């Protein structure tokens, strides 16, 4: 089972320190398998101040920030593609250049607190109208000049904050901090800028102080009753006080600025330019391109470990789990809980990574099959040891399609409901192109459906929650398993030409029984094509919350001079003629959304393409389910009103809604404590109400509740992703989907 997004789990970088192989066809004129439908949330790069991912050193002096020849060439390539090949047919002219420059500023300095207004005015006068022309020539002068200025301003910020930390800070101020500065003007003077920096500093100190107080109370509770940890190691965090903690954090940020590589600057300017067109045209330097490729195939290359910051001391990165059959596991030289204190490439000096962000550690360890990486490891209480591993291919057997059966009792009868869990519409393009055996979502689904048919399930729930998309070919094959025949999705290019993907298998259906599809706001792209077609054909009902709204297709460009890119060239439309773009797929029967549309989804993105319509493609509905919706809705609302999990989720949603619009933070620690205490009290009450309703003992206080969450998180982190059991609140969506399906079956029989 894949874990759904409701889980509060410790963040693990689960790359197997790997990347998925997958080369993409790049002929721009070809539609076929070059089109993939992947959610942009998978691909966004790290923010500038946090993104000094280390790759090979391309300059003699790491502190000299200058573009390489390859970076200049790829800038020219990408600028010409934007100018002539994007779906919008929007030239990279002076008007677009001005927008690109502003996007570059905003991406660097989202709250307009680092640059001064004079910086912005200077660069606008110098580059606003001709930035596009410069990019077409491969000239990165503007990007690097602006980045260098930003680096200097960022250093000023950290240096100033460090100096202020050497002085006593008043945590009971009467003023407030405005946290919503996305559209605020840049500061016109250093004085007013530093006033804001002072407010930020106090706000951070207050947050850290309150967190430290709460952690001390948790540790006291653990000391009084060690059984609360449920056998998990819940070591306390660093003993540093908030001031020292911030000093350490700021000094680390300064070090990251000095390690910034030119390819981060390249990504910054190219992605600012691409974001001016739409949110899903993206550029990836080589290290980030590895991450992009990971999303399209379950074949991995790496050493086969999951890593995360060490609990209680995030200076250290430690091994969490080993992937069975991976190089680390096979070597017998790597153990869970080993600290990674140094990394070297074959034939290169060892790099001390103590104190490095985990993204940078991953950047050093990751690499291609057959290459070697040298690790300096240290187990607790032992001397460091150095080992050499050869990166290899790893198969993620438990990360693909999963199927299971749940039993639901109704009126003395047991209904067997099949559940088909689709994590993404994956396909190993490279293996398929090379004529090798390959894994794909359609092949795995075919096996799962045969298994479910053999078990004689009464109905099927297709779970697409959190599914970011994938291959158009695959989603078309998948729909063919459920729909007799007809058009599946319409595709329009920038010139207005429309093509149609059809199911032409002569009416064959691998699964013919009742079904519904479960989606949420994190269901994107190919997931939306699948759920829209099922809804339009009335082959089944769509349940959940409105989907992402990514109705565009990108061509994958992997033959660039440096790195890879995606470029939006087509738009998807339902067989009814309406686009899935921006609007998404609206469920027939809604469930509470665990996400906030203000934080994610196409409707939140900058410069999303608009929703529109084209002509309907001739198709024939396979059922008449819409008339059943009112009675199904009444029945599910009645069940949810009594279900402890849905009551809990709705209560938590209401608590979130109360606090999400708070843009002004008090700088009085006592007021902040009161606010925090109030939220914690409401949250604990919601949790305890759920526990009482499900026969569990309530938590006596907030601390024991937090300890229980930490212990659960630690335990689940040690279970491989595909084998973690679902949490009760996420399984409630599956159970209720099954109940709706039974209602649907009974209503059809009654009619």
C-alpha positions, -999 to +999 in steps of 0.1 A: +000+000+000+013+035-008+011+059+021-014+087+015-006+123+022-025+125+055+004+107+073+026+128+096+058+109+089+094+118+094+107+131+061+130+106+045+150+112+013+140+079-004+160+079-035+177+046-028+203+073-034+192+066-069+176+079-100+152+062-122+165+055-157+143+067-185+154+084-217+127+102-235+120+106-272+126+142-280+114+148-316+092+178-310+070+170-340+061+136-327+032+131-303+034+094-296+054+083-265+072+116-261+042+130-242+041+125-205+016+139-181+034+146-148+025+168-120+047+199-117+049+194-079+073+166-085+098+188-103+101+221-086+137+230-077+149+240-043+148+277-034+180+296-041+192+299-006+187+261+000+196+247-033+234+244-034+232+208-045+267+196-052+276+180-085+309+178-103+330+210-098+330+227-132+352+256-122+387+258-109+376+280-081+343+269-065+337+305-053+338+319-088+303+320-101+303+320-139+285+302-167+301+273-186+300+269-224+274+242-221+252+264-200+254+292-225+245+268-253+215+253-235+203+288-227+202+296-264+185+263-271+158+268-245+152+304-254+146+295-291+122+267-280+102+290-258+101+316-286+089+292-313+076+259-299+055+266-268+018+259-269+010+296-263+029+308-294+041+337-272+074+353-286+102+359-262+101+396-270+105+428-249+071+424-232+078+388-223+113+397-212+100+421-186+078+394-172+107+369-171+128+394-152+101+400-126+096+363-123+133+358-117+132+384-089+101+369-073+115+333-074+147+345-057+131+368-032+095+357-027+087+380+002+106+410-013+128+414+018+163+407+004+166+429-027+163+467-023+140+487-045+172+503-060+185+469-070+152+461-088+151+495-105+188+492-116+183+457-132+150+466-148+166+496-166+195+475-176+179+442-187+140+443-187+136+448-225+165+428-238+167+398-214+150+376-240+173+387-268+203+380-245+190+345-237+185+337-274+222+345-278+232+323-249+242+354-229+238+347-192+253+380-180+221+393-165+213+361-146+247+359-130+250+396-122+216+395-105+224+363-087+257+377-074+238+408-061+213+386-045+240+365-029+256+396-015+222+409-001+216+374+014+250+375+031+241+410+044+209+395+058+227+366+076+256+387+088+232+413+102+210+387+119+241+370+134+252+404+147+218+410+162+219+376+179+249+387+199+226+412+216+197+406+240+164+403+221+130+414+235+105+386+230+076+407+244+073+433+217+041+452+210+045+452+172+037+425+147+052+407+117+034+406+084+041+372+068+024+380+035+048+401+015+044+384-019+029+415-034+045+440-011+069+467-025+106+462-021+121+482+008+135+516-003+161+519+025+183+496+045+168+510+077+132+499+069+146+466+056+164+459+088+134+468+108+116+439+090+147+417+095+145+424+133+109+414+133+116+382+114+144+374+139+122+378+169+095+357+153+119+329+147+133+331+183+098+329+196+089+299+175+121+281+185+116+290+222+081+276+222+092+245+203+120+240+228+097+243+258+073+217+243+102+194+236+114+197+271+080+187+284+079+157+260+113+146+273+102+149+309+071+128+301+093+102+285+117+101+314+088+096+338+074+068+316+098+054+290+070+030+277+054+060+260+081+057+233+068+022+223+103+009+219+114+037+195+145+058+199+130+093+206+163+110+215+160+146+224+171+173+199+202+195+202+207+211+236+214+244+218+193+273+230+173+293+203+200+319+199+227+294+193+205+273+171+198+303+148+235+312+148+243+277+136+215+278+110+226+312+096+262+302+094+252+270+076+233+292+051+263+313+045+283+282+037+257+271+012+259+304-006+296+299-010+289+264-024+263+276-050+271+262-084+266+278-118+240+252-128+217+265-100+218+299-115+211+284-149+181+266-135+169+298-119+169+319-150+155+293-173+128+283-149+118+319-144+115+322-182+095+290-185+072+299-156+063+330-175+047+307-201+031+281-178+038+262-146+048+229-162+075+239-187+106+233-166+144+230-170+166+206-150+203+207-147+218+172-147+214+164-110+178+176-110+172+158-143+180+126-125+151+134-101+128+140-131+136+107-146+128+090-113+091+097-118+086+078-149+099+043-142+103+020-112+138+010-122+164+027-101+201+033-102+220+039-070+234+023-039+200+013-024+195+032+009+171+056+024+186+084+044+174+112+067+188+138+092+196+122+125+169+127+151+182+151+177+212+163+157+206+174+122+243+180+116+244+143+108+228+123+080+221+087+088+211+056+070+174+048+077+168+016+057+186-006+031+168-017-001+170-055-004+192-065-033+208-031-036+246-025-036+246-013+001+227-044+012+247-068-008+280-054+005+272-062+041+292-031+049+264-007+055+241-008+085+209+010+094+217+040+117+252+045+103+261+081+101+274+093+067+302+117+076+321+118+043+315+112+006+339+109-023+337+101-060+360+075-074+395+090-076+385+123-059+392+135-024+367+128+005+343+156+013+333+161+049+295+163+049+288+169+086+265+199+088+254+197+052+217+197+042+204+163+032+197+175-003+234+182-008+245+149+007+221+131-017+236+152-046+270+138-038+260+102-034+237+099-063+251+087-096+250+064-127+251+027-128+286+013-128+302+043-112+317+041-077+311+062-046+332+061-015+314+066+019+329+074+052+305+058+078+304+058+115+282+036+138+274+048+172+303+043+196+326+031+168+355+045+148+348+058+112+352+033+084+355+039+046+338+017+021+334+017-017+302+009-035+294+005-071+260+020-081+237-005-098+201-010-110+175-016-083+139-027-089+112-011-067+090-041-067+067-028-040+062+007-054+040-001-083+003-010-086-010-027-055-043-046-053-062-060-024-097-069-013-117-054+016-148-070+031-178-048+039-209-062+057-243-050+046-277-065+056-261-098+065-241-101+033-204-097+029-194-077-001-159-082-016-146-048-028-114-048-048-090-019-044-066-010-071-039+014-059-022+033-088+008+054-075+015+068-110+011+060-147+047+048-149+065+034-179+102+025-185+106+043-218+142+034-223+137-003-219+107-003-242+126+017-268+155-007-266+133-038-270+140-050-234+116-063-208+101-033-191+076-026-164+046-004-169+015+005-150-008-010-176+009-044-175+009-044-136-028-033-137-036-061-161-022-087-136-040-070-107-073-071-125-069-107-134-062-114-097-093-094-086-115-111-112-104-145-100-113-134-065-148-126-078-150-091-063-184-074-062-170-040-072-138-021-077-123+011-062-095+027-083-075+048-059-058+077-077-052+099-046-018+115-049-012+101-083+009+128-102+004+114-137+027+098-162+025+084-197-004+092-221+001+058-238-004+041-204-035+059-194-051+051-227-043+014-223-056+016-187-089+031-198-092+003-224-095-022-196-127-006-184-144+011-214-157-009-243-146+014-271-146+050-282-126+082-278-107+085-245-091+120-246-087+148-271-055+167-276-050+201-291-017+217-302-008+253-303-021+257-339-055+244-329-052+210-345-071+183-325-062+146-324-080+119-305-068+089-285-093+060-291-099+027-275-100+004-305-099-030-290-132-041-304-152-037-272-130-058-249-131-050-212-108-067-187-130-056-158-167-053-165-181-049-130-192-018-110-165+006-101-157+041-089-126+063-088-111+080-058-092+112-063-080+143-044-063+176-050-029+158-055-043+137-084-029+153-115-026+150-153-030+114-164-050+107-133-074+134-144-077+120-179-085+086-164-111+099-139-127+123-165-132+095-190-147+071-164-170+100-153-180+111-189-188+075-200-206+070-167-186+038-164-183+047-127-185+076-103-157+099-092-154+104-055-131+126-034-121+162-039-115+183-070-082+173-087-051+194-095-062+208-129-031+200-149-045+195-184-014+201-204+012+178-220+049+184-221+075+171-246+105+158-227+137+172-241+167+151-232+190+159-261+199+194-249+235+205-246+232+203-208+205+188-186+169+181-196+136+200-199+099+198-204+080+221-227+043+225-229+030+219-264-004+204-261-036+206-241-060+179-231-098+179-234-124+155-222-145+136-247-173+161-238-150+189-250-142+205-217-106+208-206-092+193-175-069+223-174-072+246-144-107+234-135-097+198-128-121+170-124-150+177-100-161+146-081-197+133-084-196+127-046-173+150-026-153+140+004-135+163+028-102+176+012-071+171+033-054+198+012-058+236+010-064+249-025-046+281-015-014+260-011-014+237-041-031+229-074-032+245-108-055+272-096-029+284-072+000+283-097+014+314-115+004+318-151-017+286-155-032+281-189-069+289-190-099+264-190-117+263-223-137+239-245-136+224-279-162+203-298-175+171-282-160+138-296-187+113-305-191+087-277-217+065-261-223+065-224-220+030-209-243+035-180-268+060-165-253+066-130-260+104-127-296+099-115-283+078-086-261+106-072-286+124-050-296+092-031-260+080-029-250+115-016-277+114+011-265+079+022-228+088+024-234+120+042-254+101+069-226+076+073-198+102+074-217+122+100-213+091+123-179+079+112-152+088+138-125+092+110-146+116+089-157+135+120-120+139+129-110+149+094-137+175+092-128+189+126-092+191+116-101+209+084-122+234+104-092+241+127-070+245+097-094+270+082-094+291+114-057+296+113-047+295+076-056+332+069-035+345+098-009+367+080+000+388+111+022+373+138+024+387+173+059+393+185+049+388+221+059+353+232+030+351+258+004+359+231+020+333+208+020+307+235-017+314+240-024+310+203-004+277+202-021+264+233-055+271+218-048+252+186-032+223+205-062+220+228-086+219+198-064+193+180-061+171+211-098+172+216-105+161+181-080+133+184-094+121+218-130+122+205-119+099+177-101+076+201-131+073+224-154+066+194-131+038+182-126+022+217-091+036+224-080+054+255-077+091+252-044+108+255-041+126+289-023+156+275-007+171+244+027+158+253+018+121+253-001+126+221+030+141+204+052+113+218+028+088+203+029+105+169+067+106+170+069+069+179+045+059+152+064+080+127+097+063+137+082+029+134+066+035+100+098+050+086+114+017+091+089-001+069+094+001+031+071+026+015+050+001-004+044-021+026+033+005+052-003-002+063-027+026+057-036+049+086-072+048+099-080+083+086-068+074+051-084+040+050-117+057+058-118+070+023-114+035+009-141+020+032-166+048+024-158+044-014-167+008-010-199+016+008-209+040-019-202+013-045-225-011-026-252+016-025-247+019-062-250-018-068-281-021-047-297+010-064-291-005-098-307-038-088-336-019-074-341+000-105 
